[in-house]
Amino acid sequence: METDQIKTPQSLSAKFEGSFAYLTVRDRLPTILTKVIDTIHRNKKNFFEEHGEEGVDAEKRTISFLSKLRNELQTDKPVLCLADEAEDTAAWNEYMKRQQELMEDGQPVSWFKSPWLYVECYMYRKIQEALWLNPPINDFDVFKEGKTQSFFESQQAIISLCTHLREFLTSVDNPDENQLYDQFLKYVQVSLWGNKCDLSISAGQDNSQKTSPIESLSTLQRFILVDDSDKVWSALTALWASGGTEKRGARVDIILDNAGFELVTDLVLADFMVSVGLAKEVRFHGKLFPWFVSDVTKKDFDWTLSQIVASNHRQMSACGVQWKRFMKEGMWSYHDHQFWTLPHEFCDMAADAADLYSTLQGSDLILFKGDLNYRKLTGDRDWEHTVPFARALRGFNPAPLCSIRTLKANVQVGLQPGQGERLTSQEPDWMTNGKYAVIQFFCPRREQ
């Protein structure tokens, strides 16, 4: 029977493996909090040099706040309302009231008994509350060190990818549609596998990309469980046909996930689409504040472009110069919205963030990157694997959309009958080890 049971931390026991140590989902959050506390403490000297004793006092108060939070998490204490005065505070507290109404027997909303998606998002919002309540260190990004390290440790892969893109764009005159399709598939798959570099899953441990991404694609192809790349291509090229004598490029919205190497893969894909005329405009959507360890903020986005421009590698720098030009001329733009850092499932967007939903309705194609976006698209529920992707979206259909995601959480829909069972018998942790991936497309105009 198809189910859509909401998952709670108690129902999850999957372990994550790869280049990092095993971590259960319940262990991961205290581990991340511990790293955050350590990062703040290690920057005590910097706080003093910049703010004097006021900075040191703020460091102490923030660590005390986060240590208390870690204890509450580990001992299943009730989830408390936010006490800061940020623009999203009321929305968070209203959402907690909704969760309380869903609790059986009047039990308080607590860490172990609430939906896993909610409490995980709540922890990252509380980290931000700890900083916002304690100026003058309230603008400190506790995850910046890890994001920066991940970027620099992926330099060779970034150089390889930028070189591949620039050589194609400058050496192939008037590529035909087959050539463009072949390159498009490569850049979509590079963007897909770039999603493996997720610091929230590895609890901040090194998970950078060190090998040539293009060269590894053929060996990774068999791990893509659902590949709707051809449907994405068709959605883009259909606009060419509708443009008459002049090909009309699409407006593409990319809902970003991780900074570092993954962001570069997204920029390369966007560059390709604009440069060959598949897209006339690309709108990048990121987070308002540091989120899930490695998610992209405006500062991360701008910093990455500046680093690419400043590279002493000719092709990498050339990409950066082009990307800066795209931003200046409006073909690229960066946007953020508080909805991306709320706990809501995306089916709530039309009601709870009508302005954002309306904006996305103007898109020709929305690309959702990564695991958290997939969890929010599907409500992070215990769906049967054969449930259609369209059904799991539960009415979220602003425009044609595609989820590009490596599997690192216990939710996956849209598989063939028996496919999930075979994978479970072969690899019990197939949904969480980052080895498998999907490119899943939904077009409301075609399926409704």
C-alpha positions in Angstrom: 0.0 0.0 0.0 1.2 3.5 -0.8 1.9 5.5 2.3 2.7 9.1 3.1 3.6 8.9 6.8 5.5 11.8 8.1 8.9 10.7 9.3 10.2 11.6 12.8 13.7 11.2 14.2 12.6 8.1 16.1 11.7 6.4 12.8 15.0 7.1 11.2 18.1 4.9 11.9 19.9 5.1 8.5 23.6 5.6 8.5 25.6 7.8 6.1 28.9 6.5 4.7 31.4 7.4 2.1 34.6 9.4 2.7 33.4 10.4 6.2 32.6 8.5 9.4 29.3 6.7 10.0 26.7 9.0 11.5 23.2 8.2 12.4 20.7 11.0 11.7 20.2 11.6 15.4 23.9 11.7 16.0 24.5 14.1 13.2 22.8 17.1 14.7 24.7 17.1 18.1 27.9 16.6 16.1 27.2 19.7 14.0 26.3 21.7 17.1 29.6 20.6 18.7 31.5 21.7 15.6 29.7 25.1 15.6 30.6 25.6 19.3 34.2 24.7 18.6 34.3 27.1 15.6 33.0 30.0 17.7 35.4 29.3 20.5 38.4 29.1 18.1 37.5 32.5 16.8 37.5 34.1 20.2 40.8 35.9 19.5 39.4 37.3 16.3 36.3 38.5 18.1 38.5 40.2 20.7 40.7 41.9 18.0 37.6 43.1 16.1 35.2 44.0 19.0 37.3 44.0 22.2 35.8 42.5 25.4 32.3 43.0 24.0 33.2 40.4 21.3 34.5 38.0 24.0 31.4 38.3 26.1 29.2 37.7 23.0 31.2 34.6 22.3 30.6 33.2 25.8 26.9 33.9 25.6 26.6 32.3 22.2 28.4 29.2 23.3 26.2 28.9 26.4 23.1 29.2 24.3 24.2 26.5 21.9 25.4 24.2 24.6 22.0 24.4 26.2 20.4 23.7 22.8 22.6 20.6 22.3 21.5 19.3 25.7 17.8 19.9 24.8 18.2 18.1 21.5 19.9 15.1 23.1 17.4 14.7 25.9 14.2 15.2 23.9 13.2 18.5 25.5 10.3 20.5 24.1 10.9 22.7 21.1 10.7 26.3 22.2 9.5 29.4 20.3 12.1 31.7 18.8 12.9 34.7 20.9 14.7 37.0 18.4 12.9 39.6 16.3 13.9 38.6 12.8 11.5 39.0 9.9 10.8 35.2 9.9 10.3 34.7 13.7 6.6 35.0 13.6 6.4 32.5 10.7 8.6 30.0 12.6 6.5 30.3 15.8 3.3 30.0 13.9 4.6 26.8 12.3 5.4 25.4 15.7 1.8 26.0 16.7 0.7 24.0 13.7 3.0 21.1 14.8 1.5 21.3 18.3 -2.0 20.9 16.9 -0.9 17.7 15.2 0.6 16.1 18.3 -1.4 13.2 19.9 -2.6 13.4 23.5 -1.5 17.0 23.8 2.2 16.0 24.0 4.6 19.0 23.6 6.4 19.3 20.3 9.8 17.8 21.1 13.0 16.9 19.3 12.3 13.1 19.1 8.6 13.2 18.5 8.3 15.8 15.8 8.8 15.5 12.0 12.4 15.1 11.2 12.4 17.8 8.5 11.0 20.3 11.0 13.5 19.7 13.8 16.5 19.6 11.5 15.5 23.0 10.0 14.7 24.2 13.5 18.2 23.5 14.7 19.8 25.5 12.0 17.5 28.4 12.6 18.3 28.2 16.4 22.0 28.4 15.5 21.3 31.7 13.7 19.2 32.9 16.7 22.1 32.3 19.0 24.2 34.7 16.9 21.5 37.3 16.2 20.8 37.6 19.9 24.5 38.2 20.6 25.9 41.2 18.8 28.5 42.2 17.8 29.3 38.7 16.4 25.8 38.4 15.0 27.0 38.4 11.3 29.5 35.6 11.9 29.1 32.7 9.5 29.9 29.6 11.6 30.1 27.5 8.4 32.3 29.7 6.3 35.6 27.9 7.1 34.2 24.6 5.8 32.8 26.1 2.7 36.0 27.9 1.9 38.1 24.8 2.5 35.8 22.7 0.3 36.2 25.2 -2.6 40.0 25.3 -2.5 40.4 21.6 -2.1 38.3 21.1 -5.3 40.6 23.4 -7.4 41.8 20.8 -9.8 38.2 19.6 -10.5 37.1 23.2 -11.0 39.9 23.9 -13.4 39.1 20.8 -15.3 35.5 21.7 -15.6 36.0 25.3 -16.6 38.6 24.3 -19.2 36.2 21.8 -20.7 33.4 24.4 -21.0 35.6 27.2 -22.4 37.2 24.8 -25.0 33.8 23.7 -26.2 32.4 27.2 -26.4 35.4 28.6 -28.2 36.4 25.7 -30.5 33.1 24.4 -31.8 31.7 26.6 -34.5 27.9 26.5 -35.0 27.4 23.2 -33.1 24.4 21.2 -34.2 21.6 20.1 -31.9 23.1 16.7 -31.3 26.4 18.2 -30.2 24.5 20.6 -27.9 22.4 17.8 -26.5 25.6 15.7 -25.7 27.2 18.6 -23.9 24.0 19.5 -22.1 23.8 15.9 -20.7 27.4 16.2 -19.5 26.9 19.4 -17.6 23.6 18.3 -16.1 25.3 15.1 -14.8 28.3 17.1 -13.5 25.8 19.3 -11.6 24.1 16.2 -10.3 27.3 14.5 -9.0 28.5 17.8 -7.6 25.7 17.4 -5.1 27.7 14.7 -3.4 29.8 17.5 -1.8 27.4 18.1 1.0 28.9 19.2 4.3 25.7 18.9 6.3 25.6 15.1 5.6 29.3 14.7 6.4 28.9 16.9 9.5 31.5 19.3 8.1 34.1 16.7 7.3 36.0 16.9 4.0 33.8 15.9 1.1 35.4 17.9 -1.7 35.7 16.9 -5.3 39.3 16.1 -6.3 39.0 14.2 -9.6 38.0 15.3 -13.1 34.2 15.4 -13.1 33.8 15.0 -16.8 36.0 11.9 -17.0 34.1 10.1 -14.3 30.6 10.5 -15.8 30.6 7.2 -17.8 31.4 5.2 -14.7 28.6 6.9 -12.7 25.9 6.6 -15.3 24.6 3.3 -14.0 23.9 4.8 -10.6 21.3 7.3 -11.9 18.1 5.5 -10.9 15.7 7.9 -12.7 17.1 10.0 -15.6 14.7 12.5 -17.2 17.4 14.5 -18.8 15.7 14.1 -22.2 12.5 15.6 -20.9 14.4 18.6 -19.5 16.1 19.0 -22.9 12.8 18.8 -24.6 11.3 21.5 -22.3 14.1 23.8 -23.2 14.3 23.2 -26.9 10.5 23.4 -27.3 10.9 27.2 -26.7 13.3 27.3 -29.7 10.5 25.9 -31.9 8.0 28.5 -30.5 10.3 31.4 -31.3 9.8 31.4 -35.0 12.8 32.4 -37.1 14.7 33.4 -33.9 15.2 30.8 -31.3 13.7 31.9 -27.9 15.7 31.0 -24.9 14.1 29.9 -21.6 14.0 31.6 -18.3 15.6 29.0 -15.9 15.4 29.2 -12.1 18.0 27.2 -10.2 17.2 26.6 -6.5 20.8 26.2 -5.2 22.1 23.8 -2.7 25.7 23.7 -1.7 28.5 26.2 -2.0 32.0 25.1 -3.1 32.4 22.7 -6.0 28.6 22.1 -6.4 27.9 25.8 -6.9 30.6 25.9 -9.6 28.9 23.0 -11.4 25.7 24.9 -11.3 27.4 28.0 -12.7 29.0 26.0 -15.5 25.6 24.5 -16.5 24.0 28.0 -16.4 26.9 29.4 -18.5 26.4 26.7 -21.1 22.6 27.2 -21.3 23.0 31.0 -21.8 26.0 30.8 -24.1 24.3 28.4 -26.6 20.9 30.1 -26.4 19.0 27.4 -24.4 18.4 30.1 -21.8 18.0 33.8 -22.1 18.0 34.3 -18.3 19.1 32.3 -15.3 17.9 33.2 -11.8 19.8 31.7 -8.9 18.0 31.2 -5.6 20.0 30.9 -2.4 19.6 31.2 1.4 19.2 34.4 3.4 21.6 33.2 6.1 24.0 30.2 6.7 22.0 27.0 6.4 22.6 23.2 6.6 26.4 23.8 6.9 27.2 24.3 3.2 24.2 25.9 1.5 24.8 29.0 -0.7 24.2 32.5 0.6 24.6 35.7 -1.3 28.1 36.2 0.3 29.1 32.7 -0.8 27.8 33.4 -4.3 29.7 36.7 -4.7 32.8 35.3 -3.1 32.9 32.3 -5.5 32.6 34.5 -8.5 35.4 36.7 -7.2 37.6 33.7 -6.6 37.0 32.3 -10.0 37.9 35.7 -11.6 41.1 36.0 -9.5 42.3 32.5 -10.4 45.8 32.4 -12.1 44.5 29.6 -14.4 43.5 31.2 -17.7 40.4 29.2 -18.4 39.1 29.3 -14.9 39.6 33.1 -14.8 37.9 33.4 -18.2 34.8 31.7 -16.8 34.8 34.1 -13.9 35.0 37.1 -16.2 32.1 35.8 -18.3 30.0 35.1 -15.2 30.6 38.6 -13.8 29.4 39.9 -17.2 26.3 37.8 -17.1 25.5 39.3 -13.7 26.2 42.9 -14.8 24.1 42.6 -17.9 21.2 40.9 -16.1 21.3 37.5 -17.9 22.1 36.1 -14.4 20.7 37.3 -11.1 20.8 36.1 -7.5 17.6 36.0 -5.3 16.8 35.0 -1.8 13.6 34.6 0.1 12.8 33.7 3.7 10.7 30.7 2.6 13.9 28.8 1.6 14.9 28.9 5.3 11.5 28.0 6.8 10.6 24.4 7.6 7.6 24.3 5.2 7.2 21.7 2.6 7.0 23.2 -0.9 3.3 22.4 -1.3 2.8 25.1 1.3 4.4 27.8 -0.8 1.3 29.0 -2.7 -0.4 29.7 0.6 2.6 30.8 2.8 4.8 32.5 0.3 2.5 33.6 -2.5 4.9 36.2 -3.8 7.6 33.5 -4.3 5.2 31.1 -5.9 4.0 33.7 -8.3 7.6 34.5 -9.2 8.4 30.9 -10.0 5.3 30.7 -12.1 7.1 32.9 -14.6 9.8 30.4 -15.1 10.1 28.0 -18.1 12.1 25.5 -16.0 12.9 25.2 -12.3 15.9 23.1 -11.3 15.9 22.0 -7.7 19.3 21.0 -6.5 20.0 18.6 -3.7 18.6 16.5 -1.0 16.9 19.0 1.3 15.0 20.5 -1.7 13.9 16.9 -2.6 12.7 16.3 0.9 10.7 19.5 0.8 9.3 18.7 -2.6 8.1 15.3 -1.4 7.3 16.4 2.2 10.0 14.1 3.5 7.3 11.4 3.9 7.6 7.6 4.0 6.3 7.1 0.4 6.4 3.8 -1.4 9.1 4.0 -3.9 6.7 3.5 -6.8 4.6 6.6 -6.0 4.8 8.9 -9.0 6.9 12.0 -8.5 3.9 14.2 -9.5 1.8 12.7 -6.7 4.5 13.2 -4.0 4.6 17.0 -5.0 1.0 17.2 -3.7 -0.1 20.2 -5.8 3.2 22.0 -6.0 3.3 22.9 -9.7 4.3 26.5 -10.4 6.1 25.6 -13.6 8.0 22.6 -15.3 10.5 21.5 -12.7 13.3 19.0 -12.2 15.0 17.6 -9.1 18.7 17.0 -9.5 19.8 15.1 -6.4 22.2 12.5 -5.1 20.4 10.3 -2.5 21.3 11.1 1.1 18.0 10.8 2.9 15.3 8.1 3.3 12.9 9.3 0.7 12.7 8.3 -2.9 9.7 8.1 -5.3 9.2 7.5 -8.9 11.0 4.2 -9.2 9.9 1.2 -11.2 8.1 -1.7 -9.5 10.7 -3.8 -7.7 13.5 -1.4 -8.2 13.7 -0.2 -4.6 13.4 -3.7 -3.2 16.3 -4.9 -5.4 18.4 -2.1 -4.2 17.5 -2.7 -0.6 18.5 -6.4 -0.9 21.8 -5.4 -2.5 22.7 -2.3 -0.5 20.5 -1.6 2.6 21.8 2.0 2.8 21.3 2.8 -0.9 19.0 5.8 0.0 21.6 7.5 2.2 25.1 6.7 1.1 25.3 9.3 -1.7 26.1 6.6 -4.3 22.8 6.8 -6.2 21.1 9.8 -7.9 18.0 10.9 -9.8 17.1 13.5 -12.3 13.3 13.7 -12.0 11.2 15.9 -14.1 7.6 17.1 -13.8 5.6 19.3 -16.2 2.2 20.4 -15.0 1.1 21.3 -18.5 1.7 17.9 -19.7 0.6 15.7 -16.8 -2.6 17.5 -15.8 
